Amino acid sequence: VSLSSDGGLLLLAHLDRALGLTAAIAASCHDPRRPNSVTHSLLDLIRQRVYQIAAGYEDQNDANALRDDPALKLACGRPPQSGPHLASQPTLSRLETSLPEDACHRANDVLLAQFLDASRPKPRTVILDIDTSEHETHGQQELAFYHGFYGSTCYLPRFLFASVPGERDQSLVRADLPDHQDEQTEGNIESLEAVVGTVRKRWPKVRVQLRADAGFADPELYTFLEQNEIAYAMGIATNAVLSRLAEPLCTQAKKAAAASPTGRATIYGRVWYQAGSWEKKRRVVVKVTVTPSEQKVRFLVVSGMGTRPGKIYEFYGGRGDSENRIKELKEGIRSDRLSGEAYASNKVRLMLSSVAYVLLQGLRRLARRTEWGRAQVTRLREGLIKIGAQVIESERRVKVALCSSYPWEEGWRYLTGSVEMGRP
């Protein structure tokens, strides 16, 4: 008889096999080890590492205590008592240092396939959100540079999320760890080309829209998006010319605020603007907000987004949800634990964290008709994975007895049944 505090890993592993996620990741990676010397298959290692991260054990050192955990062993396909140990910390460390960088690119293809294969009607529109995030580094880590905006030495991974109008969640479809922090437009274009090309191959007539903040504003990127018929709304920093063009709207907003009993007003408008480095004029949406204490003016460069400035800005506001997804990655998955000395190993670590996150997103999608449909990954873990379990192995079978006082038993049974019925 053995006990585990992570009985819900069995549900997660069941879902993983239904989605084919870790199996596809392992199949996309070349195992450089000699087959005759292998104790743990590449699939076993990836599953163990991904399940540990999903369960809240982001450090490789945790493997030394968890390698005999009966629920984790069972989730990885091993008998809980009679089966051999799972991998140790050194073995998992070698996994990160041995996988080549191109394995991460192929893993991104798997993440995108998870979005494309999700159960839904054929969409008319796919929305892409691209953003970066500071992952602070420490010590002499390879290719870590000081970033003036964040005021820290850090990595700056780039995340790309995809969604369909009406869906609750934005799916992570790509996570890249660039080897530099400046002049990233080429990398942004490569990421978008890979995703948009695959999306249009699956859905040839789908409309693709992109949202991004001012950090991505670049005329080369605008041109690429326009040439590839990708509609976009992208923030742009204010300057003297834009401020002058927005003066009539500011005057209008001040008058509206003066006439309002709250002293507040918001006005939307549009202007044509051409920076010195642009080859042509582009439409810029302007939002002016006046309150009793301040006036704020914000600008968006837009293309292919219709004609109503207020609706365009409302659409752009939806990109804030991608920031919530990145927050989940950092606080719930601890994707910012990129503490390896070598850049390549940190790239693999980010990939494994992204796979764990996509697996939990799959769990949330499965639970969309339950109280867990809007839960953050931390709550998903605490409610659906952290369940006390007694595991009993006999010669003929393995019996798992979950905690009898578990308050969400009905929902857990529903999710298990949904996987059984093929509705991931």
C-alpha positions as CSV (number, residue, x, y, z in Angstrom):
1,V,0.0,0.0,0.0
2,S,1.4,3.4,-1.0
3,L,0.0,7.0,-0.6
4,S,0.2,10.0,-2.9
5,S,-0.9,13.6,-2.6
6,D,-1.3,13.8,-6.3
7,G,-4.0,11.3,-7.2
8,G,-5.4,13.7,-9.8
9,L,-2.4,13.1,-12.0
10,L,-4.2,10.0,-13.2
11,L,-6.9,12.2,-14.8
12,L,-4.2,14.5,-16.3
13,A,-2.3,11.4,-17.8
14,H,-5.6,10.0,-19.1
15,L,-6.2,13.4,-20.9
16,D,-2.7,13.5,-22.2
17,R,-3.0,10.1,-23.8
18,A,-6.4,11.2,-25.4
19,L,-4.8,14.3,-26.8
20,G,-1.6,12.6,-27.8
21,L,0.4,15.6,-26.5
22,T,3.5,14.2,-24.8
23,A,3.6,11.3,-27.3
24,A,3.7,13.8,-30.2
25,I,6.4,15.8,-28.4
26,A,8.6,12.7,-27.9
27,A,8.0,11.6,-31.5
28,S,9.2,15.1,-32.7
29,C,12.5,14.8,-30.8
30,H,15.5,12.8,-31.8
31,D,16.9,10.8,-28.9
32,P,20.7,11.1,-29.1
33,R,21.4,8.4,-26.6
34,R,22.6,4.9,-27.4
35,P,19.6,2.6,-27.4
36,N,21.4,-0.2,-25.5
37,S,22.3,2.2,-22.7
38,V,18.8,3.6,-22.2
39,T,16.9,2.9,-18.9
40,H,14.2,5.5,-19.3
41,S,12.7,6.1,-22.8
42,L,12.5,9.7,-24.1
43,L,8.7,9.5,-23.8
44,D,9.0,8.4,-20.2
45,L,11.3,11.3,-19.4
46,I,9.2,13.9,-21.1
47,R,6.0,12.6,-19.4
48,Q,7.7,12.6,-16.0
49,R,9.0,16.1,-16.3
50,V,5.8,17.5,-17.8
51,Y,3.6,15.9,-15.2
52,Q,5.8,17.1,-12.4
53,I,5.7,20.7,-13.7
54,A,1.9,20.4,-14.0
55,A,1.6,19.2,-10.5
56,G,3.7,22.1,-9.1
57,Y,7.1,20.5,-8.9
58,E,9.1,22.7,-11.3
59,D,12.5,22.0,-9.9
60,Q,14.4,19.0,-11.2
61,N,15.6,18.3,-7.7
62,D,12.0,17.3,-6.8
63,A,12.4,14.2,-9.0
64,N,14.6,12.5,-6.3
65,A,11.7,12.5,-3.9
66,L,9.0,11.8,-6.5
67,R,10.6,9.0,-8.5
68,D,8.7,6.5,-6.3
69,D,5.5,8.4,-5.9
70,P,2.8,5.8,-6.8
71,A,0.4,8.2,-8.6
72,L,3.2,9.6,-10.7
73,K,4.6,6.2,-11.6
74,L,1.1,5.0,-12.6
75,A,0.6,8.2,-14.7
76,C,3.8,7.5,-16.5
77,G,2.7,3.9,-17.2
78,R,4.7,2.0,-14.5
79,P,3.4,-0.3,-11.8
80,P,3.3,1.8,-8.6
81,Q,5.2,-0.7,-6.4
82,S,6.8,-3.4,-8.4
83,G,7.8,-1.1,-11.3
84,P,11.3,0.4,-11.5
85,H,12.1,3.9,-10.2
86,L,11.3,6.9,-12.4
87,A,14.2,9.1,-13.5
88,S,16.4,10.9,-11.0
89,Q,17.4,14.6,-11.1
90,P,20.6,14.0,-13.0
91,T,18.8,12.0,-15.7
92,L,16.3,14.8,-16.2
93,S,19.1,17.4,-16.3
94,R,20.7,15.4,-19.0
95,L,17.4,15.5,-20.9
96,E,17.5,19.3,-21.0
97,T,21.2,19.4,-22.1
98,S,21.0,16.7,-24.7
99,L,17.9,17.7,-26.7
100,P,18.9,19.9,-29.7
101,E,17.4,23.4,-30.1
102,D,15.5,22.4,-33.2
103,A,13.4,20.0,-31.1
104,C,11.9,23.1,-29.5
105,H,10.8,24.4,-33.0
106,R,9.2,21.0,-33.7
107,A,7.5,21.1,-30.3
108,N,5.9,24.4,-31.2
109,D,4.3,22.6,-34.2
110,V,2.8,20.2,-31.8
111,L,1.4,23.0,-29.6
112,L,-0.2,24.6,-32.7
113,A,-1.7,21.2,-33.7
114,Q,-3.4,21.0,-30.3
115,F,-5.2,24.3,-31.0
116,L,-6.1,23.2,-34.5
117,D,-7.4,19.8,-33.5
118,A,-9.6,21.1,-30.6
119,S,-13.3,20.2,-30.9
120,R,-15.1,23.2,-32.4
121,P,-17.0,24.3,-35.6
122,K,-14.8,25.5,-38.5
123,P,-13.9,29.1,-37.5
124,R,-14.3,32.1,-39.8
125,T,-11.7,34.1,-37.8
126,V,-8.5,33.3,-35.8
127,I,-7.1,35.9,-33.5
128,L,-3.4,35.9,-32.7
129,D,-1.8,37.7,-29.8
130,I,2.0,38.0,-29.6
131,D,3.8,39.3,-26.5
132,T,7.1,39.0,-24.7
133,S,7.9,38.7,-20.9
134,E,10.8,39.3,-18.7
135,H,12.4,36.1,-17.3
136,E,15.0,37.5,-14.9
137,T,18.3,35.6,-14.8
138,H,21.0,35.3,-12.2
139,G,24.8,34.5,-12.4
140,Q,26.7,33.9,-15.6
141,Q,23.9,32.5,-17.8
142,E,24.6,32.3,-21.5
143,L,23.1,34.9,-23.7
144,A,21.4,36.8,-20.8
145,F,21.5,40.5,-21.4
146,Y,20.6,43.7,-19.5
147,H,17.3,45.2,-20.6
148,G,16.8,48.9,-20.0
149,F,13.0,48.8,-19.9
150,Y,12.8,46.1,-17.2
151,G,16.0,47.2,-15.5
152,S,17.3,43.7,-15.1
153,T,19.5,41.0,-16.7
154,C,17.0,38.7,-18.3
155,Y,15.8,36.4,-21.0
156,L,12.9,37.8,-23.1
157,P,10.9,34.8,-24.4
158,R,8.2,35.5,-27.0
159,F,4.8,33.9,-26.7
160,L,2.1,33.5,-29.4
161,F,-1.5,32.7,-28.5
162,A,-4.4,31.8,-30.8
163,S,-8.1,32.0,-30.2
164,V,-11.4,31.9,-31.9
165,P,-14.1,34.5,-31.2
166,G,-16.5,33.2,-28.5
167,E,-14.0,30.8,-26.9
168,R,-13.0,31.5,-23.3
169,D,-9.4,30.7,-23.6
170,Q,-6.4,31.8,-25.6
171,S,-4.4,28.8,-26.5
172,L,-0.6,28.9,-26.3
173,V,0.6,27.9,-29.8
174,R,4.3,28.9,-29.7
175,A,6.9,29.8,-27.2
176,D,10.3,31.0,-28.4
177,L,13.5,32.0,-26.5
178,P,15.4,34.4,-28.8
179,D,19.1,34.6,-28.4
180,H,19.1,38.4,-28.5
181,Q,16.8,41.2,-27.3
182,D,17.2,43.8,-30.1
183,E,16.1,43.8,-33.7
184,Q,13.6,40.9,-33.1
185,T,11.4,41.7,-36.1
186,E,12.9,38.9,-38.1
187,G,12.1,36.4,-35.4
188,N,8.6,37.8,-35.0
189,I,8.0,37.4,-38.7
190,E,9.3,33.8,-38.7
191,S,7.0,32.9,-35.8
192,L,4.0,34.4,-37.5
193,E,4.8,32.8,-40.8
194,A,5.0,29.4,-39.3
195,V,1.7,29.8,-37.4
196,V,-0.3,31.6,-40.1
197,G,0.8,29.3,-42.8
198,T,-0.3,26.2,-40.9
199,V,-3.6,27.8,-39.9
200,R,-4.4,28.7,-43.5
201,K,-3.4,25.3,-44.7
202,R,-6.0,23.8,-42.3
203,W,-8.7,26.5,-42.9
204,P,-7.9,28.1,-46.3
205,K,-10.5,30.9,-46.1
206,V,-10.1,31.8,-42.5
207,R,-9.5,35.5,-41.6
208,V,-6.4,36.1,-39.4
209,Q,-6.2,39.1,-37.1
210,L,-3.2,40.1,-34.9
211,R,-2.9,42.1,-31.8
212,A,0.3,43.4,-30.3
213,D,1.6,46.2,-28.1
214,A,3.9,49.0,-29.0
215,G,7.0,46.8,-28.4
216,F,6.3,45.1,-31.8
217,A,5.7,48.3,-33.8
218,D,8.0,48.1,-36.8
219,P,7.4,49.1,-40.4
220,E,8.9,45.8,-41.7
221,L,6.4,43.9,-39.6
222,Y,3.5,46.1,-40.9
223,T,4.6,45.4,-44.5
224,F,4.7,41.7,-43.9
225,L,1.3,41.6,-42.3
226,E,-0.3,43.7,-45.2
227,Q,1.4,41.6,-47.9
228,N,0.0,38.4,-46.3
229,E,-3.5,39.9,-45.7
230,I,-3.3,39.6,-41.9
231,A,-5.4,42.3,-40.3
232,Y,-3.8,43.9,-37.3
233,A,-4.2,46.4,-34.4
234,M,-0.9,47.4,-32.9
235,G,0.1,49.9,-30.3
236,I,2.4,52.7,-31.2
237,A,4.3,55.2,-28.9
238,T,3.2,58.8,-29.0
239,N,5.3,61.5,-30.6
240,A,5.0,65.2,-31.4
241,V,3.4,64.5,-34.8
242,L,0.7,62.1,-33.5
243,S,0.0,64.5,-30.6
244,R,-0.6,67.3,-33.1
245,L,-2.9,65.2,-35.2
246,A,-4.9,64.2,-32.1
247,E,-5.4,67.8,-30.9
248,P,-9.0,68.1,-32.4
249,L,-10.0,64.9,-30.7
250,C,-8.5,66.1,-27.4
251,T,-10.5,69.4,-27.7
252,Q,-13.7,67.4,-28.4
253,A,-13.0,65.1,-25.4
254,K,-12.4,68.1,-23.0
255,K,-15.7,69.7,-24.1
256,A,-17.5,66.4,-23.5
257,A,-16.0,66.0,-20.1
258,A,-16.9,69.5,-19.1
259,A,-20.5,68.8,-20.0
260,S,-20.5,65.5,-18.1
261,P,-21.6,65.4,-14.5
262,T,-18.7,63.0,-13.7
263,G,-16.1,65.2,-15.5
264,R,-15.1,62.2,-17.6
265,A,-15.3,61.5,-21.3
266,T,-13.8,59.1,-23.9
267,I,-13.5,59.9,-27.5
268,Y,-12.4,57.7,-30.4
269,G,-11.2,58.8,-33.8
270,R,-8.8,58.0,-36.6
271,V,-6.0,59.9,-38.4
272,W,-3.6,59.1,-41.3
273,Y,0.0,59.1,-40.3
274,Q,3.4,58.3,-41.9
275,A,6.6,58.1,-39.9
276,G,9.9,58.9,-41.6
277,S,10.8,55.2,-41.9
278,W,7.4,54.2,-43.4
279,E,7.0,53.8,-47.2
280,K,3.3,54.9,-47.0
281,K,0.7,56.4,-44.8
282,R,-1.2,54.2,-42.4
283,R,-4.4,54.5,-40.4
284,V,-4.0,55.2,-36.7
285,V,-6.9,54.9,-34.2
286,V,-6.8,57.4,-31.4
287,K,-8.4,57.0,-28.0
288,V,-8.6,60.2,-25.8
289,T,-9.7,59.8,-22.2
290,V,-10.3,62.8,-20.0
291,T,-10.9,62.6,-16.3
292,P,-10.9,65.4,-13.6
293,S,-7.2,64.7,-12.9
294,E,-5.7,63.8,-16.3
295,Q,-5.9,63.3,-20.0
296,K,-4.6,60.1,-21.7
297,V,-4.1,59.7,-25.4
298,R,-3.3,56.3,-26.9
299,F,-2.6,55.3,-30.5
300,L,-3.0,52.1,-32.6
301,V,-1.7,51.4,-36.0
302,V,-4.4,49.4,-37.8
303,S,-5.0,47.6,-41.1
304,G,-8.0,45.6,-42.3
305,M,-9.9,46.1,-39.1
306,G,-13.0,47.9,-40.3
307,T,-13.9,51.6,-39.9
308,R,-15.3,52.0,-36.4
309,P,-12.5,53.3,-34.1
310,G,-14.3,52.4,-30.9
311,K,-14.9,48.8,-32.0
312,I,-11.3,48.5,-33.1
313,Y,-10.0,49.7,-29.8
314,E,-12.4,47.3,-28.0
315,F,-11.0,44.4,-30.1
316,Y,-7.4,45.5,-29.2
317,G,-8.3,45.5,-25.5
318,G,-8.8,41.8,-25.7
319,R,-5.1,41.3,-25.9
320,G,-4.9,41.9,-22.2
321,D,-6.0,38.3,-21.8
322,S,-2.7,37.1,-23.3
323,E,-1.0,39.0,-20.5
324,N,-3.1,36.9,-18.0
325,R,-2.0,33.7,-19.8
326,I,1.7,34.8,-19.5
327,K,1.0,35.5,-15.8
328,E,-0.3,31.9,-15.5
329,L,2.8,30.6,-17.2
330,K,5.1,32.5,-14.8
331,E,3.2,32.1,-11.5
332,G,1.3,28.8,-12.1
333,I,3.8,26.9,-14.1
334,R,7.0,28.8,-13.1
335,S,8.1,29.0,-16.7
336,D,10.5,31.8,-15.6
337,R,12.7,29.2,-13.7
338,L,15.2,29.4,-16.5
339,S,18.2,28.9,-14.2
340,G,20.4,26.7,-16.4
341,E,23.8,28.1,-17.4
342,A,23.5,27.1,-21.1
343,Y,21.1,28.9,-23.3
344,A,20.1,25.7,-25.2
345,S,19.0,23.9,-22.0
346,N,16.9,26.9,-20.9
347,K,15.2,26.8,-24.3
348,V,14.3,23.1,-23.7
349,R,13.1,24.0,-20.2
350,L,10.8,26.7,-21.5
351,M,9.5,24.1,-24.1
352,L,8.7,21.6,-21.3
353,S,7.0,24.2,-19.2
354,S,4.9,25.2,-22.3
355,V,3.8,21.6,-22.9
356,A,2.7,21.4,-19.2
357,Y,0.7,24.6,-19.6
358,V,-1.0,23.4,-22.8
359,L,-1.9,20.1,-21.1
360,L,-3.5,22.1,-18.3
361,Q,-5.3,24.3,-20.8
362,G,-6.6,21.1,-22.3
363,L,-8.0,20.2,-18.9
364,R,-9.6,23.6,-18.6
365,R,-11.1,23.2,-22.0
366,L,-12.5,19.8,-21.0
367,A,-14.0,21.4,-18.0
368,R,-15.6,24.3,-19.8
369,R,-19.1,23.4,-18.8
370,T,-18.2,23.0,-15.1
371,E,-17.1,25.4,-12.4
372,W,-13.5,24.8,-13.5
373,G,-14.1,26.3,-16.9
374,R,-12.6,29.6,-15.9
375,A,-10.2,28.4,-13.3
376,Q,-6.5,29.5,-13.3
377,V,-4.0,26.7,-13.6
378,T,-3.1,27.1,-9.9
379,R,-6.7,26.4,-8.9
380,L,-7.0,23.6,-11.5
381,R,-3.9,22.0,-9.8
382,E,-5.2,22.5,-6.3
383,G,-8.7,21.2,-7.0
384,L,-8.2,18.5,-9.6
385,I,-4.7,17.2,-9.1
386,K,-3.9,17.6,-5.4
387,I,-6.1,14.7,-4.2
388,G,-4.9,12.2,-1.6
389,A,-4.8,8.7,-3.0
390,Q,-4.1,5.2,-1.7
391,V,-2.6,2.9,-4.3
392,I,-2.7,-0.8,-3.9
393,E,-1.0,-3.1,-6.3
394,S,-1.7,-6.8,-6.5
395,E,-0.7,-9.5,-9.0
396,R,-3.7,-8.9,-11.1
397,R,-4.6,-5.2,-10.9
398,V,-3.8,-1.8,-9.4
399,K,-6.5,-0.2,-7.2
400,V,-6.5,3.5,-6.5
401,A,-8.7,4.8,-3.7
402,L,-9.1,8.6,-3.8
403,C,-9.8,10.7,-0.7
404,S,-13.4,10.1,0.4
405,S,-13.9,13.6,1.7
406,Y,-12.9,15.2,-1.6
407,P,-15.5,18.0,-2.2
408,W,-15.4,18.1,-6.0
409,E,-16.0,14.3,-6.6
410,E,-18.9,14.8,-8.9
411,G,-17.0,17.2,-11.2
412,W,-14.0,15.0,-11.2
413,R,-16.1,12.0,-12.3
414,Y,-17.6,14.1,-15.0
415,L,-14.2,15.0,-16.4
416,T,-13.0,11.4,-16.3
417,G,-16.1,10.3,-18.2
418,S,-15.6,13.1,-20.7
419,V,-12.2,11.8,-21.5
420,E,-13.5,8.3,-21.8
421,M,-16.1,9.5,-24.3
422,G,-13.5,11.2,-26.4
423,R,-14.4,14.8,-25.7
424,P,-11.0,16.4,-24.9
